[in-house]
């Protein structure tokens, strides 16, 4: 199995989860159309970059732009870790938005109850 194929297979679940999360948040009305579009473009750019990694490397090598070896196993692990971190950061951002909205709702309810007294 090619290291490029391994790279794609390791990262594909996180990319699909990111896309699915963006779609779910949009369908539930928790995110705007613009933010949804930005998230989808972000995850699709990552996917496109991973798909084009091998052809890009071959093109660079054939044109003499690089003398580096092909993708090493360490590179695969490192790129996968970067994608996982991007996914986790996105999930934490979503959780923070939910928490912020909940705190705002609690503050609003507390203000209403205190103004009634």
N, C-alpha and C positions, 0 to 999 in steps of 0.2 A: 504494500500500500504506500502510495506517495505521501510524503510529509505534507504536501499542500492539501491533499484529500483529507488527511488526518486533521489538519488545521481547520478545514471547513466543517468536518463532522463534529469536532469538539465544540465549535462556536455556534453552530446552527441552532441548538436548543435555546441558547441565551438570546440569540437574535430573534427567533420566533416568539419567545416569551416576552421580549421587549415590544415587539409589534402587537402581540395579543394584549398586553397590558395597556398600550396606547389606545387600541381599539375599544377595549372594555371601558376605560376611563371616559372616552368620548361618548360611547353609547349610553353610559350612565349619567352623562351631563356634568361630569366633574372636571372637564377640561374644555377649553375653547377649540374651535375649529383650527385656528392658527397654531396653537400649541400641539394639537394632534398632528397637523401636517409637518411641523418641525420634527417631532419625534419619529414619525414614519420615515421622513427623509434621512434622519440621522441613522436609524437602524438599517435602512436600505443602502446607504453609503458604506456602512461597515460591511454589509453582506457583499456588495459589489467589489469592495477592496479585497476581500478574502477570495472571491471568485477569480479576480484578475491578478492575484499575486503571482501565480506561476507563469502565465503568459507575459506579464510585465518583466519578471526576472529574465526570462528567455530573451525577450526583446532587448533589454539592457545589456545582457551578456553578448548577444550577437552583434550589437553596434559598438561594443567596446567601452561602454559606460561604467562597467563594474568588473572588478576582478575577484569579487567575493565568492565564496562557496554558496551553494544553494542553501535553502532553509535548513537549519539544524534543529534537532529535537528541543534544545533549549529555547530557540526562537519560537517554536510552536507553543511551548508552555508559557513563554512570556507574552505572546500575543493573546493567547487564551485568557491569561490572567488580566490583561488590560480590558478585554471585552467583558469579563465577569465583573470587574470593578465598575465599568460603565453601567452595567445592568444593575448592580447593587446600589450605585449612586442614584440611578433613576428611581429605583424602588424607595429609597430613603427620602428622596424629594417628594414622592407621592404621599408617603406616610406623614411627612412634615406638613404638607398642604392639608391633609385630613385633620391632623391635630390642631393646626392653626384655625381651621374653620370651626372645629368643635369648641375651642377655647373662646372664639369670638361669639358663638351661640350662647355659651355659658355666661359670658360677660354681659351679653344683651339681656338674658333672662334675669340675671342678678340685678341689673339696673332697673328693669321693669318692676321687680318685686320690691326693691328699696324705694322706688319713687311712689309706690302705692301706699307706703306707710306714712 
